[in-house]
Amino acid sequence: MKHILVVDDNLTSLKQIKTLLAQHYEVSLAKSGVQALQICLHERPDLILLDVEMPEMDGFETIERLKKIPTLKRIPLVFLTVNREPSVQIRGLELGARDYIIKPVAKNILLHRIELQLRFASFQSHLEHMVMKMSDMIATSLAELIECRDENTGGHVIRTSAYVDHIGRGLLEKNLFSEELTGAELDMMVRAAPLHDIGKIVISDRILLKNGQLDENEFEDMKRHAAIGAEILEKIYSRTPSQHYLKYAIMIAHSHHERYDGAGYPLGLKGNEIPLCGRIMAVADVYDALTHDRVYHKGKTHEEAYRLIMKDKGTHFDPLVLNVFEDIHERMAADTMFMEIPDIQSNGDYR
């Protein structure tokens, strides 16, 4: 059942509207804009009916404050008012109201307008979800096209995205990095992860597909892909600023080869100077590189890769991120199949 929040300083009006809606919706009541904001933060309603004329915080100020809260700004809002002045109605619509209903409220009009706005909100949400999925599919396909110049790297972008999700959820469960990491931010990191190596588009096949360890000059050329990837994504983001996950894609592309001890590239960032998304991606990327065949090495078993990664705790990798990896590595292992090749030593070449 859809949840409607009714906000009005007039108790009689509140009771009347609740009576009209009670058979069709779950209804919450608020006698002020302040109380409405408190209710919304704890019980996100599907639609808000908001009186314009209220003391202290009127309907206009209430909607302005609602629109500043990311988790609440998309809730459809319908103003209730006795004021028939067009200027009042226009102001409300400009602030983001979806509709106006003149009081006293007629039941049929009220129910019809609510149902119309709920259907529109549902359709809009569905459409946005479809656009997001299409955008993600295009981004992932592009990343796979760049990554899969060698058949042995197929699936890398999908797997690393899943590993970022596993590690991020582990951090959330432990309430680590709570100021940097929320569920919504993790979702954007997961969407961004497939683009981490997009800068490899400028690296020659001679280097990417070299069957053996890179020499010093080749490795310097390979290292360019991190900064170039960030530059490419910055240009894409400048043209599509509504795609907020690209902010994380930029950070991940630029920082996933940084090391916790400062010995990484391209900037030599150290510790918490490295964005959290980059520190998470570093573990996911190296884990997948170790456990799957590449032109320059055979894939290791999960146990071997786990030992090698844990050995670099505090040097290559963030200790807190690795504490979570230690807890969830078996779940990660269950996400894909690993080739069990014994006694293979790592040369540190995680292209």
C-alpha positions as CSV (number, residue, x, y, z in Angstrom):
1,M,0.0,0.0,0.0
2,K,1.4,3.4,-1.0
3,H,2.3,5.8,1.8
4,I,0.9,9.4,1.7
5,L,2.2,12.1,4.1
6,V,-0.3,15.0,4.7
7,V,1.1,18.2,6.1
8,D,-1.3,20.9,7.4
9,D,-1.3,23.1,10.5
10,N,-5.2,22.8,10.6
11,L,-6.1,19.7,12.6
12,T,-9.6,19.6,11.1
13,S,-8.2,19.6,7.6
14,L,-5.7,16.8,8.5
15,K,-8.5,14.6,9.9
16,Q,-10.7,15.2,6.9
17,I,-8.1,14.3,4.4
18,K,-7.1,11.2,6.3
19,T,-10.7,10.0,6.3
20,L,-10.8,10.5,2.5
21,L,-7.6,8.5,2.0
22,A,-7.6,5.9,4.7
23,Q,-9.3,3.2,2.6
24,H,-6.8,3.5,-0.2
25,Y,-3.5,4.4,1.3
26,E,-1.3,4.3,4.4
27,V,-1.6,7.9,5.7
28,S,0.8,9.8,8.0
29,L,0.0,13.3,9.4
30,A,2.2,16.2,10.2
31,K,1.1,19.6,11.7
32,S,4.2,21.5,10.5
33,G,7.0,21.6,7.9
34,V,9.5,20.7,10.6
35,Q,7.6,17.6,11.7
36,A,7.1,16.6,8.0
37,L,10.9,16.7,7.4
38,Q,11.4,14.5,10.5
39,I,8.9,12.0,9.3
40,C,10.4,11.9,5.8
41,L,13.8,11.1,7.1
42,H,12.6,8.1,8.9
43,E,9.6,6.9,6.8
44,R,10.1,8.0,3.2
45,P,6.5,8.5,1.8
46,D,5.5,7.8,-1.8
47,L,3.8,11.2,-2.1
48,I,3.4,14.4,0.0
49,L,0.3,16.6,0.3
50,L,1.6,19.9,1.6
51,D,-0.4,22.9,2.8
52,V,1.0,26.3,1.5
53,E,-0.1,28.6,4.4
54,M,1.5,27.4,7.6
55,P,3.1,29.4,10.4
56,E,6.9,29.5,11.0
57,M,7.9,27.2,8.0
58,D,5.4,27.6,5.2
59,G,4.9,25.1,2.3
60,F,7.4,26.9,0.1
61,E,10.2,26.8,2.6
62,T,9.3,23.1,3.4
63,I,9.6,22.1,-0.2
64,E,12.9,24.0,-0.6
65,R,14.4,22.1,2.3
66,L,13.0,18.8,1.0
67,K,14.6,19.3,-2.4
68,K,18.0,19.8,-0.7
69,I,18.0,16.3,0.7
70,P,19.1,13.8,-1.9
71,T,17.1,10.9,-0.6
72,L,13.9,13.0,-0.5
73,K,14.1,15.4,-3.4
74,R,12.4,12.9,-5.8
75,I,9.3,12.4,-3.7
76,P,6.3,13.8,-5.7
77,L,4.6,16.7,-3.9
78,V,1.2,18.2,-4.3
79,F,0.3,21.6,-2.8
80,L,-2.9,22.1,-0.9
81,T,-4.1,25.7,-0.7
82,V,-7.1,28.0,-0.5
83,N,-5.2,30.6,-2.5
84,R,-6.3,30.8,-6.1
85,E,-3.7,33.4,-7.2
86,P,-1.8,32.2,-10.2
87,S,1.5,33.7,-8.9
88,V,1.2,31.5,-5.8
89,Q,0.6,28.4,-7.9
90,I,3.5,29.3,-10.3
91,R,5.9,29.7,-7.4
92,G,5.1,26.3,-6.0
93,L,5.5,24.7,-9.4
94,E,8.8,26.4,-9.9
95,L,10.0,25.0,-6.6
96,G,9.2,21.5,-7.8
97,A,5.6,20.8,-6.8
98,R,3.9,18.4,-9.2
99,D,0.3,19.8,-8.8
100,Y,-2.0,22.0,-6.9
101,I,-5.3,21.1,-5.2
102,I,-7.6,23.9,-4.1
103,K,-9.2,23.5,-0.6
104,P,-11.8,22.5,0.5
105,V,-10.8,19.2,-1.1
106,A,-13.2,17.2,-3.2
107,K,-12.7,13.4,-2.6
108,N,-12.8,12.4,-6.3
109,I,-10.4,15.1,-7.4
110,L,-8.0,14.3,-4.5
111,L,-7.9,10.6,-5.3
112,H,-7.6,11.1,-9.0
113,R,-4.7,13.6,-8.7
114,I,-2.9,11.4,-6.2
115,E,-3.2,8.3,-8.4
116,L,-2.1,10.2,-11.4
117,Q,1.1,11.5,-9.7
118,L,1.9,8.1,-8.2
119,R,1.6,6.5,-11.7
120,F,3.7,9.2,-13.2
121,A,6.4,8.8,-10.5
122,S,6.4,5.0,-11.0
123,F,6.8,5.4,-14.8
124,Q,9.5,8.0,-14.3
125,S,11.4,5.7,-11.9
126,H,11.1,2.7,-14.3
127,L,12.3,4.9,-17.3
128,E,15.3,6.1,-15.3
129,H,16.1,2.6,-14.3
130,M,16.0,1.5,-17.9
131,V,18.2,4.4,-19.0
132,M,20.7,3.6,-16.2
133,K,20.8,-0.1,-17.2
134,M,21.4,0.9,-20.8
135,S,24.1,3.3,-19.9
136,D,25.8,0.6,-17.7
137,M,25.6,-1.9,-20.5
138,I,27.2,0.5,-23.0
139,A,29.9,1.4,-20.5
140,T,30.6,-2.2,-19.7
141,S,30.6,-3.2,-23.3
142,L,33.1,-0.5,-24.1
143,A,35.3,-1.5,-21.2
144,E,35.2,-5.2,-22.3
145,L,36.1,-4.2,-25.8
146,I,39.2,-2.4,-24.6
147,E,40.0,-5.1,-22.0
148,C,39.5,-8.1,-24.3
149,R,42.1,-7.3,-26.9
150,D,43.5,-10.5,-25.4
151,E,41.0,-13.4,-25.1
152,N,42.4,-14.3,-21.7
153,T,41.1,-11.1,-20.0
154,G,37.4,-11.8,-21.0
155,G,35.1,-11.2,-18.0
156,H,37.6,-9.2,-16.0
157,V,35.5,-6.0,-15.9
158,I,32.4,-8.0,-14.8
159,R,34.3,-9.9,-12.1
160,T,36.1,-6.9,-10.7
161,S,32.8,-5.0,-10.4
162,A,31.4,-7.9,-8.4
163,Y,34.4,-7.9,-6.1
164,V,34.1,-4.2,-5.5
165,D,30.5,-4.8,-4.5
166,H,31.6,-7.7,-2.1
167,I,34.3,-5.6,-0.4
168,G,32.2,-2.5,-0.2
169,R,29.3,-4.3,1.4
170,G,31.8,-5.8,3.9
171,L,33.0,-2.3,4.8
172,L,29.4,-1.2,5.2
173,E,28.6,-4.1,7.5
174,K,31.5,-3.2,9.7
175,N,30.6,0.5,9.5
176,L,34.1,1.4,8.3
177,F,34.7,4.7,6.4
178,S,31.1,5.8,7.3
179,E,31.9,9.4,6.3
180,E,33.0,8.3,2.8
181,L,30.9,5.2,2.1
182,T,27.1,4.8,1.9
183,G,25.0,2.3,0.1
184,A,24.2,4.8,-2.6
185,E,27.9,5.6,-3.0
186,L,28.8,2.0,-3.2
187,D,26.3,1.5,-6.0
188,M,28.0,4.2,-8.0
189,M,31.4,2.6,-7.3
190,V,30.1,-0.7,-8.6
191,R,28.7,1.0,-11.7
192,A,32.0,2.8,-12.2
193,A,34.3,-0.2,-11.7
194,P,34.1,-1.6,-15.3
195,L,35.7,1.6,-16.6
196,H,38.9,1.4,-14.5
197,D,41.2,0.5,-17.4
198,I,39.6,2.5,-20.1
199,G,42.9,4.3,-20.6
200,K,44.4,1.2,-22.0
201,I,42.8,2.2,-25.3
202,V,45.9,4.2,-26.0
203,I,48.4,1.5,-25.0
204,S,49.8,-0.5,-28.0
205,D,49.0,-4.2,-28.4
206,R,52.8,-4.8,-28.4
207,I,52.8,-3.9,-24.7
208,L,49.4,-5.2,-23.6
209,L,49.9,-8.6,-25.2
210,K,53.6,-9.1,-24.5
211,N,54.2,-12.7,-23.5
212,G,56.5,-11.9,-20.6
213,Q,57.5,-9.3,-18.1
214,L,57.6,-5.7,-19.4
215,D,60.9,-3.9,-19.5
216,E,61.4,-0.5,-17.8
217,N,60.4,1.6,-20.8
218,E,57.4,-0.6,-21.6
219,F,56.2,-0.4,-18.0
220,E,56.5,3.4,-18.1
221,D,54.3,3.5,-21.2
222,M,51.8,1.1,-19.6
223,K,51.5,3.3,-16.5
224,R,50.1,6.1,-18.7
225,H,46.8,4.4,-18.9
226,A,45.7,5.5,-15.4
227,A,46.0,9.2,-16.0
228,I,44.7,9.0,-19.6
229,G,41.7,6.9,-18.4
230,A,40.8,9.7,-15.9
231,E,41.2,12.3,-18.6
232,I,38.9,10.4,-21.0
233,L,36.3,10.0,-18.3
234,E,36.5,13.6,-17.3
235,K,35.6,14.6,-20.8
236,I,32.7,12.2,-20.9
237,Y,31.4,13.4,-17.5
238,S,31.6,17.1,-18.7
239,R,29.2,16.2,-21.5
240,T,26.9,14.0,-19.3
241,P,27.0,15.7,-15.8
242,S,23.8,13.9,-14.8
243,Q,25.8,10.6,-14.8
244,H,27.1,11.0,-11.3
245,Y,28.8,7.6,-11.2
246,L,31.3,8.9,-13.6
247,K,32.8,10.9,-10.8
248,Y,33.8,7.6,-9.2
249,A,34.9,6.2,-12.5
250,I,37.4,9.1,-12.8
251,M,38.8,8.5,-9.3
252,I,39.0,4.7,-9.8
253,A,40.7,5.0,-13.2
254,H,43.2,7.5,-11.8
255,S,44.0,5.8,-8.5
256,H,43.6,2.0,-8.7
257,H,47.3,1.5,-9.3
258,E,48.3,3.7,-6.3
259,R,49.8,1.8,-3.4
260,Y,49.1,2.4,0.3
261,D,52.8,2.9,1.0
262,G,53.1,5.6,-1.7
263,A,55.0,3.5,-4.2
264,G,52.3,3.3,-6.8
265,Y,51.4,5.4,-9.8
266,P,50.6,7.8,-11.4
267,L,50.8,10.3,-8.5
268,G,52.5,8.3,-5.8
269,L,49.6,8.9,-3.4
270,K,49.9,7.4,0.1
271,G,47.4,6.0,2.6
272,N,44.1,7.9,2.8
273,E,45.3,10.3,0.1
274,I,44.2,7.6,-2.2
275,P,40.4,7.7,-2.7
276,L,38.6,4.9,-1.0
277,C,37.1,3.7,-4.3
278,G,40.7,3.4,-5.6
279,R,41.8,1.4,-2.5
280,I,38.9,-1.0,-2.9
281,M,39.5,-1.3,-6.7
282,A,43.2,-2.1,-6.1
283,V,42.3,-5.2,-4.2
284,A,39.6,-6.3,-6.7
285,D,41.8,-5.7,-9.7
286,V,44.9,-7.5,-8.4
287,Y,42.8,-10.4,-7.1
288,D,41.3,-11.0,-10.5
289,A,44.6,-10.5,-12.3
290,L,46.2,-13.1,-10.0
291,T,43.5,-15.7,-10.3
292,H,43.0,-15.7,-14.1
293,D,45.2,-16.5,-17.0
294,R,47.0,-13.5,-18.7
295,V,49.4,-13.5,-21.6
296,Y,52.2,-12.9,-19.0
297,H,51.3,-15.5,-16.4
298,K,49.0,-18.5,-15.6
299,G,46.2,-18.0,-13.1
300,K,46.8,-18.9,-9.5
301,T,44.4,-20.7,-7.1
302,H,42.3,-18.6,-4.8
303,E,44.4,-19.7,-1.8
304,E,47.6,-18.6,-3.5
305,A,46.2,-15.2,-4.6
306,Y,44.7,-14.7,-1.1
307,R,48.1,-15.3,0.5
308,L,49.9,-13.0,-1.9
309,I,47.4,-10.1,-1.3
310,M,47.5,-10.5,2.5
311,K,51.3,-10.4,2.4
312,D,51.0,-6.9,1.0
313,K,48.8,-5.6,3.8
314,G,49.8,-2.1,4.7
315,T,52.3,-1.8,1.7
316,H,50.3,-2.3,-1.5
317,F,46.8,-2.4,0.1
318,D,44.8,-0.5,2.8
319,P,44.9,-2.6,6.0
320,L,41.2,-1.9,6.8
321,V,40.1,-2.9,3.3
322,L,42.2,-6.1,3.6
323,N,40.6,-6.9,7.0
324,V,37.3,-7.0,5.2
325,F,38.8,-9.0,2.3
326,E,40.1,-11.5,4.9
327,D,36.5,-11.9,6.2
328,I,34.8,-12.2,2.8
329,H,37.4,-13.7,0.4
330,E,35.7,-17.1,0.4
331,R,32.4,-15.5,-0.8
332,M,34.4,-13.7,-3.5
333,A,35.9,-17.0,-4.5
334,A,32.5,-18.6,-4.9
335,D,31.6,-15.9,-7.5
336,T,33.7,-17.3,-10.2
337,M,35.7,-20.4,-11.2
338,F,39.5,-20.4,-10.7
339,M,42.2,-22.4,-12.4
340,E,44.3,-24.3,-9.8
341,I,47.9,-23.9,-11.0
342,P,50.3,-24.7,-8.1
343,D,53.7,-23.1,-7.4
344,I,53.4,-20.0,-9.6
345,Q,55.3,-17.0,-8.2
346,S,54.0,-13.5,-8.7
347,N,56.2,-11.0,-10.5
348,G,54.1,-8.0,-9.5
349,D,53.0,-7.3,-13.1
350,Y,49.3,-6.5,-12.6
351,R,48.6,-4.8,-15.9
